[in-house]
Amino acid sequence: MKAAYEAFEDENLPKLKQEHPSLRLSQLKQLLKKEWMKSPANPFNKPTKAYNETGNLKQNNLPEEKDSEDED
């Protein structure tokens, strides 16, 4: 996560400096952090599945039982 944030910072900090030349570095980093929290580059913003979500898997993938009447 730290590497992803540093890459995001390297890419976006110069843009923020151009947009807000009068701000201090600490203020720029605050803006950068706000953008990072919403960014799709943030690994925490990736869609995840719930621990109990089955997806495409069958929930009952046990073999079906044969009726005892059919075997007679």
N, C-alpha and C positions, 0 to 999 in steps of 0.2 A: 504494500500500500504506500509506503514511503517513497518508493521509486516512481510510482505512478503519479503521486502528488508533485514530486520534483520535476518530472517531465512536463506536467501541466503548468507548473510555475514558470519553467524555462520558456515555454511557448507563449503564455498569456501575460506575464509580467511586463514585457516591453509594450504590448498593446495597451495595457492599463496606464503605463507611464505616459504614453502619447495622448490618451484620452483625458487624463487628469494630471497635468504637469505640476500643479501646485501642491499636490498631496505629498505627505511624508511617506517613507518606505513602510512604516508600520501601518499607516492607513491604507496603502495600496495592498498590503498583505491581508488586511481584514476584508477588503473587497474581493481579493482573489480567493480567500477561504469561502466566502459566501457563494461565489461562482462554482467553486469546487464541490460544494455540498449538493448542487443541482446538476452537475455535469455528468454526462453519460460515461466519461472517462473514469469516474470514481467507481472502484470495484463494489462499493456498498450500494450503488444504484443499479446494479445488474439484477435482472429478474431472477428470483429463486423459487424453487418449489417447496411446498410445505413438507415436513418430514413424513406425513401420512398420505401424501398425494400419490396416487398410483400411476397417473399418466396413461400410457397406452397399454400397460400391463393388465392382464386379467386378474381380477381380485380372487376369483375361485379357480385356480388352475390345477385343482386336484383331479385325478382321473375319475370319470363317472362310475358309480357303482352299478353292477349288473343286477338285475332282478333275479331272484332265485327261481321264479316261475318260468323264465325263459330257458333255463338250463334243463328242465325236465323233459 
